[in-house]
Amino acid sequence: MNLREALAAGFNRLHASPSLREHALHNAAYLLRHILNISRASFLANYDRILTPEEQAVYEAAVTRRLTNEPMQYIIGTIEFYGLPLRVTPAVLIPRHSTESLVELVLEEFKSRGQTGDPLRIVDVGAGSGAIAIALAHHLPHAQLTALDLSPEAVAVAASNAQLNSLGHRIRPLRSDLLSALAGEPPFDAVVSNPPYIPSEDRDTLHPQIRDFEPEISLYGGADGLEIYHRLIPQARAALKPSGLLAIEIGHGQRDAIAAMLSEWNELHFVDDLQQIPRIALARKPE
């Protein structure tokens, strides 16, 4: 079987699945390129290349996994976030491009100020793969990051990703229920988080590749999706310096509830995503 035939066979199998049909060709091609470890240009120029029996077997197994709706990122094991490579496993939420906007906003807040005095101290709550902490550490060389997660498996993934990006000396992964492990530490310049905010009653509306594979602890925020914010916001206020920054992702329809929780904070504002839905809340702890 040559590359063209393998691609056609993979596409046909994936296209037969209603939940995968829309991206069947992209998925089939991406899996095949990954298994052969070739660039897109080489892929397009070598359709007549013959696959070895081992390569064909690995590709067919990957397509079979995808047919269960297992996310591509878990099958491949890697993803790029904010231009940086990350390992991902079923123990962590798959980083979304929308969360790159959260990183960008935090970078804007601190890059414009430059380095003054002590290193910045920033904590990423619910760090998962460590995506936010790693992106911030990479672009803020004067910052020290703490990456917190309740899952020990997620903490291990975050630690390995920090090492992968040569940032292990500036990122401290810790197991913690929100900010509880930091009690008694000096205050932070920023608390950043993409917490679970999907209402548990919306579970059945999610695509199977999210609902059936990504960790529930990273997805659902109680009946109304706001459970974590009720705990996180007071803890963040206690952990921050005066005028310290809180930057959090929020779910659809949660703007007013989050605004009420942050009514006593300063400089509260919301940033919309590409669908004009409020997606990020930024606020500063009162002096």
Order of alpha helices (4+ residues) and beta strands (2+ residues): alpha-alpha-alpha-alpha-alpha-beta-beta-alpha-beta-alpha-beta-alpha-beta-beta-alpha-alpha-beta-alpha-beta-beta
